[in-house]
């Protein structure tokens, strides 16, 4: 062993003291970390228990090593601060470079144990630091993983709890289905929290996210029902207005039908309501009076869609009827136009052409008019006029 000189010893002692202080600060941070307190303060199960049992034993050994190591560093710092004669320099050099830290290691199994094995190692300061560094990395790995898992899963669980609390404030006791669903979600939330506390490393993120989604959906339903309760009477009144619109649309279609059916043959009848609106509206009133909000909301949604479809159906029926009358009038106009064309061609006195005209006119001015036959007759007259025009060219 080459003994250090005074300056080397002082510098090495200062470095050892600074390194010891850094190690102590990091160990204290680890000891006070949320992840460590989370694991050390819980009745662990599963993966977390297995990993923490091993990590906590490593941590205990780490603190034991640190205590012995720190005692050696204290002696080094004390010697460097005093009178440094040859004896002190020799001791300092020995403490800093030779094995001086006695630690207890994990006991070797009896089947592989030497007869003279004391179960203790004597390490240099550098080797002790290296061993503590490995132990620190192992423990912080477990502690950090547990803290990250807890934070990752606690976030959706907290969000689910907030959603359920909000939903509970909004939902009344008479809301169908919601009370049972809330109870189920709260039970699952409690179970997920207990599982997270007992085994953060084994907790399932996907399950927590699914619970959060279900709680958000339940809150949305509660908000919808609260909104429905607040505006139920107004919404029922709006649906009554839709029913009135549907009745008015059918009345308009019937008026058009009655006007056209005596003029045009083959007019399709106006359809009736698929279901009696009065019966459906009376059911809404009963649901409203009984406070059956979930069922009321479903009925309102359904009736709104159905009444809109009924109105569209009657409006289409009216358009169809009116179109038929318009087609008859269109054919009349076409016939008159070609009669004028025949006159310009000087064919007004043509006997065959006059017969075709009278045939078509008789059909168009007969009530009810057969549109298909009338259209064919007008076409025959049109073609005859065009043929005369072609011969005159």
C-alpha positions in Angstrom: 0.0 0.0 0.0 1.4 3.4 -1.0 0.6 5.9 1.7 -1.0 9.1 0.5 0.6 12.4 1.1 -1.2 15.1 3.2 -2.9 16.8 0.2 -3.9 13.6 -1.4 -5.5 12.4 1.9 -7.3 15.7 2.5 -8.7 15.7 -1.1 -9.7 12.0 -1.0 -11.4 12.5 2.4 -13.3 15.5 1.1 -14.5 13.6 -1.9 -15.6 10.6 0.2 -17.5 12.9 2.6 -19.3 14.7 -0.3 -20.2 11.3 -1.9 -21.5 10.0 1.4 -23.7 13.1 1.8 -25.1 12.7 -1.7 -25.9 9.0 -1.0 -27.6 9.9 2.2 -29.7 12.6 0.5 -30.8 10.1 -2.2 -31.6 7.4 0.3 -33.7 9.8 2.3 -35.5 10.8 -0.9 -36.2 7.2 -1.6 -37.4 6.6 2.0 -39.8 9.5 1.8 -41.0 8.9 -1.7 -44.7 8.2 -2.4 -44.0 4.9 -4.1 -42.0 3.6 -1.1 -44.7 4.8 1.4 -47.4 3.3 -0.8 -45.7 -0.1 -0.8 -44.5 -0.1 2.8 -47.9 1.1 4.2 -50.2 -1.3 2.5 -51.3 -4.9 3.0 -49.9 -6.0 -0.3 -50.9 -8.9 -2.5 -50.0 -10.5 -5.8 -47.2 -9.1 -7.9 -46.6 -6.1 -5.7 -46.1 -8.3 -2.6 -43.6 -10.5 -4.3 -41.6 -7.7 -5.7 -41.7 -5.5 -2.6 -40.8 -8.4 -0.3 -37.6 -8.7 -2.2 -37.0 -5.0 -2.7 -37.7 -4.2 1.0 -35.1 -6.8 2.0 -32.7 -5.2 -0.4 -33.5 -1.8 1.0 -32.9 -2.9 4.6 -29.5 -4.4 3.6 -28.8 -1.1 1.8 -29.4 0.9 4.9 -27.2 -1.5 6.9 -24.4 -1.1 4.4 -24.8 2.6 4.4 -24.6 2.8 8.2 -21.3 0.9 8.3 -20.0 2.8 5.2 -21.0 6.1 6.8 -19.2 5.3 10.0 -16.0 4.6 8.0 -16.4 7.9 6.1 -17.0 9.7 9.5 -13.6 8.4 10.7 -12.0 9.4 7.4 -13.3 13.0 7.6 -12.4 13.2 11.3 -8.8 12.1 10.6 -8.4 14.5 7.7 -9.6 17.4 9.9 -7.0 16.7 12.5 -3.2 16.5 12.7 -2.0 14.3 9.9 1.1 12.6 11.0 2.5 9.4 9.4 0.3 7.2 11.5 -2.9 9.2 10.6 -1.9 9.2 6.9 -1.4 5.4 7.0 -4.8 4.9 8.6 -6.5 7.3 6.2 -4.9 5.5 3.2 -6.0 2.2 4.6 -9.6 3.3 5.2 -9.9 4.9 1.8 -8.3 2.2 -0.4 -8.4 -1.1 1.5 -11.4 -3.2 2.7 -12.8 -1.3 5.7 -16.6 -1.6 5.5 -17.9 -4.8 7.1 -21.4 -5.7 5.9 -23.7 -8.7 6.4 -24.7 -10.4 3.2 -27.5 -12.7 2.3 -27.0 -16.0 4.0 -25.6 -18.8 1.7 -27.8 -21.9 1.6 -26.5 -24.6 3.9 -25.9 -26.9 1.0 -23.4 -24.4 -0.5 -22.1 -22.8 2.7 -18.4 -23.1 3.7 -17.7 -24.2 7.2 -15.8 -21.0 8.0 -18.4 -18.7 6.3 -19.2 -15.8 8.7 -21.9 -14.4 6.6 -20.1 -11.0 6.5 -18.0 -9.3 3.8 -15.4 -6.6 4.3 -15.5 -4.1 1.4 -13.6 -1.1 0.2 -15.4 2.2 0.2 -15.6 2.0 -3.6 -17.0 -1.5 -3.6 -19.5 -0.6 -0.9 -20.7 2.4 -3.0 -21.0 0.1 -6.1 -23.0 -2.4 -4.1 -25.3 0.3 -2.7 -25.7 1.7 -6.2 -27.0 -1.6 -7.5 -29.3 -2.0 -4.5 -30.6 1.5 -4.9 -31.4 0.9 -8.6 -33.3 -2.3 -7.8 -35.4 -0.7 -5.1 -36.1 2.5 -7.0 -37.1 0.4 -10.0 -39.8 -1.2 -7.9 -40.9 1.9 -6.1 -41.0 4.0 -9.3 -43.0 1.3 -11.2 -45.5 1.2 -8.3 -45.9 4.9 -8.2 -46.3 5.2 -12.0 -48.9 2.4 -12.0 -50.8 3.9 -9.1 -50.9 7.3 -10.8 -51.8 5.9 -14.2 -54.7 3.9 -12.7 -55.8 6.3 -10.0 -56.5 9.0 -12.7 -59.3 7.2 -14.5 -60.7 5.9 -11.1 -60.8 9.5 -9.7 -62.5 10.6 -12.9 -65.0 7.8 -12.6 -65.7 8.7 -8.9 -66.3 12.4 -9.9 -68.6 11.3 -12.7 -70.6 9.0 -10.3 -70.8 11.8 -7.7 -72.1 14.2 -10.3 -74.5 11.6 -11.7 -75.8 10.9 -8.2 -76.6 14.6 -7.7 -78.5 14.8 -10.9 -80.4 11.5 -10.9 -83.6 11.2 -8.9 -84.5 8.0 -7.0 -87.2 7.3 -9.4 -85.0 7.1 -12.4 -85.4 3.6 -13.9 -82.3 1.5 -14.1 -79.9 4.3 -13.1 -79.9 3.5 -9.3 -78.9 -0.1 -9.9 -76.3 0.9 -12.4 -74.8 3.5 -10.1 -74.7 0.9 -7.3 -72.9 -1.6 -9.5 -70.4 1.0 -10.7 -69.6 2.2 -7.2 -69.1 -1.4 -6.0 -66.7 -2.0 -8.9 -65.0 1.4 -8.2 -64.4 0.4 -4.6 -63.0 -3.0 -5.7 -60.7 -1.4 -8.2 -59.4 1.1 -5.6 -58.8 -1.7 -3.1 -57.0 -3.8 -5.8 -54.9 -0.7 -6.7 -53.9 -0.1 -3.1 -53.1 -3.8 -2.5 -51.4 -4.6 -5.8 -50.5 -1.4 -7.8 -48.0 -3.4 -9.9 -50.7 -5.9 -10.9 -53.6 -3.5 -11.4 -55.2 -3.4 -14.8 -55.2 0.0 -16.7 -57.7 -1.2 -19.3 -60.2 -2.2 -16.7 -59.9 1.2 -15.0 -60.4 2.9 -18.3 -63.5 0.8 -19.1 -64.9 1.7 -15.7 -64.2 5.4 -16.4 -66.0 5.1 -19.7 -69.0 3.5 -18.1 -69.2 6.1 -15.4 -68.9 8.9 -18.0 -71.8 7.3 -19.9 -73.8 7.0 -16.7 -73.2 10.7 -15.9 -74.3 11.6 -19.5 -77.5 9.7 -19.0 -78.1 11.4 -15.7 -77.5 14.8 -17.2 -79.8 13.9 -20.1 -82.5 12.8 -17.6 -82.0 15.9 -15.5 -82.4 18.0 -18.6 -85.5 16.0 -19.5 -87.0 16.5 -16.1 -86.4 20.2 -16.4 -87.9 20.6 -19.9 -90.2 17.6 -19.9 -93.4 19.6 -20.2 -91.9 21.8 -22.9 -90.8 18.8 -24.9 -94.1 17.1 -24.6 -95.7 20.2 -25.9 -93.3 20.3 -28.8 -94.2 16.7 -29.7 -97.9 17.7 -29.6 -97.0 20.4 -32.1 -95.4 17.7 -34.3 -98.6 15.7 -34.1 -100.6 18.7 -35.2 -98.2 19.2 -38.1 -98.7 15.6 -39.2 -102.5 15.9 -38.9 -102.4 19.1 -41.0 -100.2 17.4 -43.6 -102.7 14.6 -43.9 -105.6 17.0 -44.1 -103.8 18.8 -47.0 -103.2 15.5 -48.7 -106.9 14.5 -48.3 -108.0 17.9 -49.7 -105.8 17.4 -52.7 -107.0 13.9 -53.2 -110.6 14.8 -53.1 -110.0 17.6 -55.6 -108.1 15.3 -58.0 -109.8 12.0 -57.7 -112.9 13.2 -59.5 -110.7 14.6 -62.4 -108.0 11.9 -62.8 -108.4 8.1 -62.7 -106.1 5.9 -60.6 -105.2 8.4 -57.9 -103.6 6.5 -55.0 -105.4 6.9 -51.7 -103.9 9.0 -48.9 -102.4 6.7 -46.3 -103.5 6.8 -42.7 -101.4 7.2 -39.5 -99.4 4.1 -38.7 -100.4 4.6 -35.1 -103.0 6.9 -33.5 -101.1 10.0 -32.3 -103.7 10.6 -29.6 -103.0 7.3 -27.9 -99.3 7.9 -28.0 -99.7 11.4 -26.6 -101.9 10.2 -23.8 -99.1 7.7 -22.9 -96.6 10.6 -22.7 -98.9 12.4 -20.3 -99.0 9.3 -18.1 -95.2 8.9 -18.1 -94.8 12.6 -17.3 -97.2 12.5 -14.4 -95.6 9.3 -13.1 -92.1 10.8 -13.3 -90.9 7.9 -15.4 -88.1 9.9 -17.0 -86.1 7.2 -18.8 -89.2 5.7 -20.4 -90.5 9.2 -21.2 -87.2 10.2 -22.9 -87.3 7.0 -25.0 -90.9 7.6 -26.0 -90.3 11.2 -26.9 -87.3 10.3 -29.1 -89.3 7.6 -30.8 -92.4 9.7 -31.3 -90.5 12.6 -32.7 -88.9 10.4 -35.4 -92.3 8.7 -36.1 -94.2 11.9 -36.4 -91.5 13.4 -38.7 -91.8 10.3 -40.9 -95.6 10.5 -40.9 -95.5 14.2 -42.0 -93.1 13.4 -44.7 -95.3 10.5 -45.9 -98.4 12.7 -46.1 -96.5 15.5 -47.9 -95.3 13.0 -50.4 -98.8 11.7 -50.9 -100.0 15.3 -51.6 -97.2 15.8 -54.1 -98.1 12.6 -55.9 -101.8 13.6 -56.2 -101.0 17.2 -57.3 -98.5 15.8 -59.9 -101.2 13.7 -61.5 -103.4 16.7 -62.0 -100.5 18.6 -63.3 -99.7 15.9 -65.8 -103.3 16.1 -67.1 -103.0 19.8 -67.5 -99.7 19.4 -69.2 -101.2 17.0 -71.7 -104.0 19.4 -72.4 -101.5 22.2 -73.1 -99.5 19.9 -75.3 -102.5 18.9 -77.3 -103.5 22.6 -77.8 -100.0 23.5 -78.9 -99.9 20.8 -81.6 -103.4 21.9 -82.8 -102.0 25.4 -83.3 -99.1 23.9 -85.2 -101.5 21.9 -87.4 -103.3 25.1 -88.2 -100.0 26.8 -89.2 -99.3 23.9 -91.5 -102.8 24.4 -93.1 -103.9 20.9 -92.0 -106.7 22.0 -89.7 -109.3 20.5 -92.1 -107.4 17.2 -92.4 -110.1 14.6 -91.4 -107.8 12.0 -90.0 -105.9 14.6 -88.0 -109.3 16.0 -86.7 -110.3 12.6 -85.5 -107.1 12.0 -83.6 -107.5 15.4 -82.0 -111.1 14.8 -80.9 -110.1 11.4 -79.5 -107.3 12.9 -77.4 -109.4 15.8 -76.3 -112.3 13.6 -75.3 -110.0 11.6 -73.1 -108.4 14.7 -71.5 -111.7 16.4 -70.8 -113.4 13.3 -69.5 -113.6 13.0 -65.7 -112.0 11.0 -64.3 -109.2 11.1 -67.0 -107.3 8.0 -67.8 -103.9 9.6 -68.0 -102.1 6.6 -69.6 -104.7 6.4 -72.4 -104.8 10.2 -72.8 -101.0 10.4 -73.0 -101.0 7.7 -75.8 -103.7 9.6 -77.7 -101.9 12.9 -77.5 -98.7 11.2 -78.7 -100.6 9.8 -81.7 -101.9 13.3 -82.6 -98.4 14.8 -82.1 -96.8 12.2 -84.4 -99.4 12.8 -87.1 -98.9 16.6 -87.0 -95.1 16.1 -87.1 -95.5 13.8 -90.1 -97.5 16.4 -92.0 -94.9 18.9 -91.3 -92.2 16.6 -92.6 -94.0 16.2 -95.9 -94.4 19.9 -96.4 -90.6 20.5 -96.1 
